Amino acid sequence: MNKYPQKGFTLIELLIAAGIFVIVMMIIVGLFSRFMMMQRRSIAENRVLEEVRFALELFSRETRTAYGDTYNPEEEDVLLYRNQNGLCVVYRLSEQVLQRAELDIGTSNCTIEQFAEVQFTNLTSKHVQITELLFDAEPSTTEGTSLAQQGFVTLFITAQSAQHTLSPLTVRSSVTSRQVNPYVQQ
């Protein structure tokens, strides 16, 4: 009889335990990696949604109170008009960023050339790419029903995340001017 009983594990038992531990750790790391990837994707989707929602809300508020007879779609991705304070406002797409600027030009008509030296404010960040922007604007008329006196703008915007390959988000919104009286130049 052995006076010192063997306590411990054999080499085979240690290798099997280490193998099981490695397999379990690989599964845990894989699940954690998958979770982190889904979390980043969700954050990117929310960022796109929130930035488009913010830009759309800002655009809608100002456009709704603008003078509908001044809506001037210079190009498909540029919209000019006079806001309720009589300032010329322009919304445009530049380098996949939605931008806004305003300018007090007195009583002259708003044109895009007047904004050549103006500093534009970005409404979306570098994390969101606006891949398509289209303004379909109809200025109001002073004839006919009150609906004909209200200008309206339909905005089509397609955005996606700059960092992640996500499906693009497309939004369409129509805004009708509440200013039914024509803009009176002073």
NUGURO-359347 format. One record per atom (N, C-alpha, C): atom name; x, y, z. Coordinates in steps of 0.1 Angstrom, whole numbers, always signed. Example, Ala and Ser with C-alpha at 12.3 -4.5 7.8 and 13.67 -1.06 7.14 Angstrom:
R  atomo     xx     yy     zz
R      N   +132    -57    +78
R     CA   +123    -45    +78
R      C   +132    -33    +78
R      N   +128    -22    +71
R     CA   +137    -11    +71
R      C   +129     +0    +79
//
This chain:
R  atomo     xx     yy     zz
R      N     +8    -12     +0
R     CA     +0     +0     +0
R      C     +9    +12     +0
R      N     +4    +22     -7
R     CA    +11    +34     -8
R      C     +8    +43     +4
R      N    +19    +48    +10
R     CA    +17    +55    +22
R      C    +13    +70    +18
R      N    +15    +74     +6
R     CA    +10    +88     +2
R      C     +0    +86     -9
R      N    -12    +87     -6
R     CA    -23    +86    -16
R      C    -21    +97    -26
R      N    -23    +94    -39
R     CA    -22   +104    -49
R      C    -34   +113    -49
R      N    -31   +126    -48
R     CA    -42   +136    -49
R      C    -38   +145    -61
R      N    -47   +148    -69
R     CA    -45   +156    -81
R      C    -51   +150    -93
R      N    -48   +156   -104
R     CA    -54   +152   -117
R      C    -43   +146   -126
R      N    -47   +138   -135
R     CA    -38   +133   -145
R      C    -37   +143   -156
R      N    -27   +141   -164
R     CA    -25   +150   -176
R      C    -37   +150   -185
R      N    -42   +138   -187
R     CA    -54   +136   -196
R      C    -66   +144   -190
R      N    -68   +143   -177
R     CA    -79   +150   -171
R      C    -77   +166   -173
R      N    -65   +170   -171
R     CA    -62   +185   -172
R      C    -64   +189   -187
R      N    -60   +181   -197
R     CA    -62   +185   -211
R      C    -77   +185   -214
R      N    -85   +176   -209
R     CA    -99   +175   -212
R      C   -106   +187   -206
R      N   -102   +191   -193
R     CA   -108   +202   -186
R      C   -104   +215   -194
R      N    -92   +216   -198
R     CA    -88   +228   -205
R      C    -95   +229   -219
R      N    -97   +218   -225
R     CA   -104   +218   -238
R      C   -119   +223   -236
R      N   -125   +218   -226
R     CA   -139   +222   -223
R      C   -140   +236   -220
R      N   -130   +241   -212
R     CA   -129   +255   -208
R      C   -128   +264   -221
R      N   -119   +260   -230
R     CA   -117   +268   -242
R      C   -129   +268   -251
R      N   -136   +257   -252
R     CA   -149   +256   -260
R      C   -159   +266   -254
R      N   -161   +265   -241
R     CA   -171   +274   -234
R      C   -167   +288   -236
R      N   -154   +292   -234
R     CA   -150   +305   -236
R      C   -152   +310   -251
R      N   -149   +302   -260
R     CA   -152   +305   -274
R      C   -166   +308   -277
R      N   -175   +300   -271
R     CA   -190   +303   -272
R      C   -194   +316   -266
R      N   -188   +319   -254
R     CA   -192   +331   -247
R      C   -186   +343   -254
R      N   -174   +342   -259
R     CA   -168   +353   -267
R      C   -176   +356   -280
R      N   -180   +345   -287
R     CA   -188   +346   -299
R      C   -201   +353   -296
R      N   -208   +349   -285
R     CA   -221   +355   -282
R      C   -219   +370   -278
R      N   -209   +373   -271
R     CA   -206   +387   -267
R      C   -203   +395   -279
R      N   -195   +390   -288
R     CA   -191   +397   -301
R      C   -204   +399   -309
R      N   -213   +390   -310
R     CA   -225   +391   -317
R      C   -234   +402   -311
R      N   -235   +401   -298
R     CA   -243   +411   -290
R      C   -237   +425   -293
R      N   -224   +427   -292
R     CA   -218   +440   -294
R      C   -221   +445   -309
R      N   -220   +436   -318
R     CA   -222   +440   -332
R      C   -237   +444   -334
R      N   -246   +437   -328
R     CA   -260   +441   -329
R      C   -263   +454   -321
R      N   -256   +456   -310
R     CA   -257   +469   -303
R      C   -252   +480   -311
R      N   -241   +479   -317
R     CA   -236   +490   -326
R      C   -245   +493   -337
R      N   -251   +482   -343
R     CA   -260   +484   -354
R      C   -272   +491   -350
R      N   -277   +488   -338
R     CA   -289   +494   -332
R      C   -286   +509   -329
R      N   -275   +512   -324
R     CA   -271   +526   -321
R      C   -270   +534   -334
R      N   -264   +528   -345
R     CA   -263   +535   -358
R      C   -277   +537   -364
R      N   -286   +527   -363
R     CA   -300   +529   -368
R      C   -307   +540   -360
R      N   -305   +540   -347
R     CA   -312   +551   -339
R      C   -306   +565   -342
R      N   -293   +565   -345
R     CA   -287   +578   -348
R      C   -293   +583   -361
R      N   -294   +575   -371
R     CA   -299   +579   -384
R      C   -314   +584   -382
R      N   -321   +576   -375
R     CA   -335   +579   -373
R      C   -337   +593   -365
R      N   -329   +595   -355
R     CA   -330   +607   -347
R      C   -326   +619   -355
R      N   -315   +618   -362
R     CA   -310   +630   -370
R      C   -320   +633   -381
R      N   -325   +623   -388
R     CA   -335   +626   -398
R      C   -348   +632   -392
R      N   -352   +627   -380
R     CA   -364   +632   -373
R      C   -361   +646   -369
R      N   -350   +650   -364
R     CA   -347   +663   -359
R      C   -347   +673   -371
R      N   -340   +669   -382
R     CA   -339   +678   -394
R      C   -353   +680   -400
R      N   -361   +669   -401
R     CA   -375   +670   -406
R      C   -384   +679   -397
R      N   -382   +678   -384
R     CA   -390   +686   -375
R      C   -387   +701   -377
R      N   -374   +704   -377
R     CA   -369   +717   -379
R      C   -374   +723   -392
R      N   -372   +715   -403
R     CA   -377   +720   -416
R      C   -392   +722   -416
R      N   -400   +713   -411
R     CA   -414   +714   -411
R      C   -419   +726   -403
R      N   -414   +728   -391
R     CA   -418   +740   -383
R      C   -416   +753   -391
R      N   -404   +754   -396
R     CA   -401   +767   -403
R      C   -409   +768   -416
R      N   -410   +758   -424
R     CA   -416   +758   -437
R      C   -431   +760   -435
R      N   -437   +754   -425
R     CA   -451   +756   -422
R      C   -455   +770   -420
R      N   -446   +778   -413
R     CA   -449   +792   -410
R      C   -444   +802   -420
R      N   -438   +796   -431
R     CA   -432   +805   -442
R      C   -443   +810   -451
R      N   -440   +820   -459
R     CA   -449   +825   -469
R      C   -449   +816   -481
R      N   -460   +810   -483
R     CA   -462   +800   -493
R      C   -460   +805   -507
R      N   -462   +818   -509
R     CA   -460   +823   -523
R      C   -445   +826   -526
R      N   -436   +824   -516
R     CA   -422   +826   -519
R      C   -414   +813   -521
R      N   -421   +801   -520
R     CA   -414   +789   -522
R      C   -407   +789   -536
R      N   -395   +786   -536
R     CA   -387   +787   -548
R      C   -377   +775   -549
R      N   -382   +764   -555
R     CA   -373   +753   -557
R      C   -363   +756   -568
R      N   -351   +761   -565
R     CA   -341   +764   -575
R      C   -336   +751   -582
R      N   -334   +741   -575
R     CA   -330   +728   -580
R      C   -338   +717   -572
R      N   -336   +705   -575
R     CA   -343   +694   -568
R      C   -339   +693   -553
R      N   -326   +696   -551
R     CA   -321   +695   -537
R      C   -318   +708   -530
R      N   -325   +719   -535
R     CA   -324   +732   -529
R      C   -338   +738   -528
R      N   -341   +744   -517
R     CA   -354   +751   -515
R      C   -351   +764   -508
R      N   -357   +775   -515
R     CA   -356   +788   -509
R      C   -370   +793   -506
R      N   -371   +801   -496
R     CA   -383   +808   -493
R      C   -381   +819   -482
R      N   -391   +827   -480
R     CA   -391   +837   -469
R      C   -398   +831   -457
R      N   -392   +831   -446
R     CA   -398   +826   -434
R      C   -407   +837   -428
R      N   -413   +834   -417
R     CA   -423   +843   -411
R      C   -417   +856   -407
R      N   -404   +857   -405
R     CA   -397   +869   -401
R      C   -392   +877   -413
R      N   -396   +872   -425
R     CA   -392   +879   -437
R      C   -377   +877   -442
R      N   -370   +867   -435
R     CA   -357   +864   -439
R      C   -357   +853   -450
R      N   -347   +854   -459
R     CA   -346   +844   -469
R      C   -339   +832   -463
R      N   -345   +820   -465
R     CA   -340   +807   -459
R      C   -337   +798   -471
R      N   -326   +791   -470
R     CA   -323   +780   -480
R      C   -320   +767   -472
R      N   -326   +756   -477
R     CA   -322   +743   -473
R      C   -316   +736   -485
R      N   -305   +729   -483
R     CA   -298   +723   -494
R      C   -291   +710   -490
R      N   -287   +702   -499
R     CA   -278   +691   -497
R      C   -264   +694   -502
R      N   -254   +692   -493
R     CA   -241   +695   -497
R      C   -232   +684   -491
R      N   -225   +676   -499
R     CA   -216   +666   -495
R      C   -223   +656   -485
R      N   -235   +652   -489
R     CA   -243   +643   -481
R      C   -247   +648   -468
R      N   -248   +661   -466
R     CA   -252   +667   -453
R      C   -264   +677   -456
R      N   -274   +676   -449
R     CA   -285   +686   -450
R      C   -281   +699   -443
R      N   -282   +710   -450
R     CA   -277   +723   -445
R      C   -288   +733   -446
R      N   -287   +743   -437
R     CA   -297   +755   -437
R      C   -289   +768   -435
R      N   -294   +778   -441
R     CA   -288   +792   -439
R      C   -300   +802   -441
R      N   -298   +813   -435
R     CA   -307   +824   -436
R      C   -300   +837   -439
R      N   -307   +846   -445
R     CA   -301   +859   -449
R      C   -312   +869   -450
R      N   -309   +881   -445
R     CA   -318   +892   -446
R      C   -313   +901   -458
R      N   -321   +900   -468
R     CA   -318   +907   -481
R      C   -327   +918   -484
R      N   -335   +921   -475
R     CA   -345   +932   -477
R      C   -357   +927   -485
R      N   -361   +935   -495
R     CA   -373   +932   -503
R      C   -370   +925   -516
R      N   -357   +922   -520
R     CA   -355   +915   -532
R      C   -358   +901   -531
R      N   -360   +894   -543
R     CA   -364   +880   -543
R      C   -352   +872   -539
R      N   -355   +860   -533
R     CA   -345   +851   -528
R      C   -339   +843   -540
R      N   -326   +843   -541
R     CA   -319   +835   -551
R      C   -307   +828   -544
R      N   -303   +817   -550
R     CA   -293   +809   -544
R      C   -279   +816   -545
R      N   -278   +825   -555
R     CA   -265   +832   -557
R      C   -263   +841   -545
R      N   -273   +846   -538
R     CA   -271   +855   -527
R      C   -265   +848   -515
R      N   -265   +835   -515
R     CA   -260   +827   -504
R      C   -246   +822   -506
R      N   -239   +827   -516
R     CA   -226   +822   -520
R      C   -216   +824   -508
R      N   -217   +835   -501
R     CA   -207   +838   -490
R      C   -213   +835   -476
R      N   -224   +829   -475
R     CA   -231   +827   -462
R      C   -227   +814   -456
R      N   -225   +814   -443
R     CA   -221   +802   -436
R      C   -234   +794   -434
R      N   -233   +781   -438
R     CA   -245   +772   -437
R      C   -243   +764   -424
R      N   -254   +760   -418
R     CA   -254   +752   -406
R      C   -258   +738   -410
R      N   -250   +728   -405
R     CA   -253   +714   -408
R      C   -265   +710   -399
R      N   -275   +704   -405
R     CA   -286   +698   -397
R      C   -284   +683   -394
R      N   -275   +677   -402
R     CA   -271   +663   -399
R      C   -256   +662   -397
R      N   -252   +652   -390
R     CA   -238   +650   -387
R      C   -230   +642   -398
R      N   -217   +640   -396
R     CA   -209   +632   -404
R      C   -212   +617   -403
R      N   -220   +614   -392
R     CA   -223   +600   -390
R      C   -235   +595   -398
R      N   -242   +604   -404
R     CA   -254   +601   -412
R      C   -252   +607   -426
R      N   -253   +599   -436
R     CA   -252   +604   -450
R      C   -266   +605   -456
R      N   -269   +617   -461
R     CA   -281   +619   -469
R      C   -278   +616   -483
R      N   -283   +604   -488
R     CA   -280   +600   -501
R      C   -289   +606   -512
R      N   -301   +610   -507
R     CA   -310   +616   -517
R      C   -319   +626   -510
R      N   -320   +638   -516
R     CA   -329   +648   -511
R      C   -336   +655   -523
R      N   -349   +656   -521
R     CA   -357   +661   -532
R      C   -368   +670   -526
R      N   -369   +682   -531
R     CA   -380   +691   -527
R      C   -389   +693   -538
R      N   -402   +690   -536
R     CA   -412   +693   -546
R      C   -421   +704   -541
R      N   -418   +716   -545
R     CA   -425   +728   -540
R      C   -434   +734   -550
R      N   -446   +738   -545
R     CA   -455   +745   -553
R      C   -458   +758   -546
R      N   -454   +770   -552
R     CA   -458   +782   -545
R      C   -473   +785   -546
R      N   -478   +792   -536
R     CA   -492   +795   -536
R      C   -496   +805   -547
R      N   -508   +805   -550
R     CA   -514   +815   -559
R      C   -523   +824   -552
R      N   -525   +835   -557
R     CA   -535   +845   -550
R      C   -549   +843   -555
R      N   -551   +834   -564
R     CA   -564   +832   -570
R      C   -570   +819   -565
R      N   -583   +818   -566
R     CA   -590   +806   -563
R      C   -593   +804   -548
R      N   -594   +791   -544
R     CA   -597   +788   -530
R      C   -586   +791   -521
R      N   -589   +790   -508
R     CA   -578   +792   -498
R      C   -567   +782   -499
R      N   -571   +770   -503
R     CA   -560   +760   -505
R      C   -551   +763   -516
R      N   -556   +770   -526
R     CA   -547   +774   -537
R      C   -538   +786   -532
R      N   -542   +793   -522
R     CA   -534   +803   -516
R      C   -523   +798   -507
R      N   -523   +786   -504
R     CA   -513   +780   -495
R      C   -503   +772   -503
R      N   -491   +776   -502
R     CA   -480   +768   -509
R      C   -478   +755   -501
R      N   -472   +746   -508
R     CA   -469   +733   -501
R      C   -456   +728   -507
R      N   -449   +721   -498
R     CA   -436   +714   -501
R      C   -437   +700   -497
R      N   -433   +691   -506
R     CA   -431   +677   -503
R      C   -416   +674   -502
R      N   -411   +669   -492
R     CA   -397   +666   -490
R      C   -395   +651   -490
R      N   -386   +646   -499
R     CA   -382   +632   -499
R      C   -368   +632   -495
R      N   -365   +623   -485
R     CA   -351   +623   -480
R      C   -348   +608   -477
R      N   -336   +604   -482
R     CA   -331   +591   -480
R      C   -317   +592   -472
R      N   -316   +585   -461
R     CA   -304   +586   -453
R      C   -300   +572   -449
R      N   -287   +572   -446
R     CA   -281   +559   -441
R      C   -269   +562   -432
R      N   -265   +552   -424
R     CA   -253   +554   -415
R      C   -241   +555   -424
R      N   -231   +563   -419
R     CA   -219   +564   -426
R      C   -209   +553   -422
R      N   -211   +548   -410
R     CA   -201   +537   -406
R      C   -206   +523   -408
R      N   -219   +521   -408
R     CA   -224   +507   -409
R      C   -232   +505   -422
R      N   -232   +493   -427
R     CA   -240   +490   -439
R      C   -254   +486   -434
R      N   -262   +496   -433
R     CA   -276   +494   -430
R      C   -285   +497   -441
R      N   -297   +492   -441
R     CA   -306   +496   -451
R      C   -309   +511   -450
R      N   -310   +518   -461
R     CA   -313   +532   -460
R      C   -327   +535   -455
R      N   -329   +546   -449
R     CA   -342   +551   -443
R      C   -347   +561   -453
R      N   -359   +559   -458
R     CA   -365   +569   -467
R      C   -378   +575   -461
R      N   -378   +588   -461
R     CA   -389   +595   -455
R      C   -395   +605   -465
R      N   -408   +606   -464
R     CA   -415   +616   -473
R      C   -425   +623   -464
R      N   -424   +637   -465
R     CA   -433   +645   -457
R      C   -438   +657   -465
R      N   -450   +660   -463
R     CA   -456   +672   -470
R      C   -459   +683   -460
R      N   -456   +695   -463
R     CA   -458   +706   -454
R      C   -466   +717   -462
R      N   -477   +722   -456
R     CA   -485   +732   -462
R      C   -483   +745   -454
R      N   -481   +756   -461
R     CA   -479   +769   -455
R      C   -491   +773   -447
R      N   -490   +779   -436
R     CA   -501   +784   -428
R      C   -503   +799   -431
R      N   -493   +805   -438
R     CA   -494   +819   -442
R      C   -502   +820   -455
R      N   -515   +823   -454
R     CA   -523   +823   -466
R      C   -523   +836   -473
R      N   -518   +847   -467
R     CA   -517   +860   -473
R      C   -504   +860   -481
R      N   -504   +866   -492
R     CA   -491   +867   -500
R      C   -481   +875   -493
R      N   -469   +872   -495
R     CA   -458   +880   -489
R      C   -458   +894   -495
R      N   -459   +904   -486
R     CA   -459   +918   -491
R      C   -446   +924   -489
R      N   -440   +928   -500
R     CA   -426   +934   -499
R      C   -428   +949   -494
R      N   -420   +953   -485
R     CA   -421   +966   -479
R      C   -412   +976   -486
//
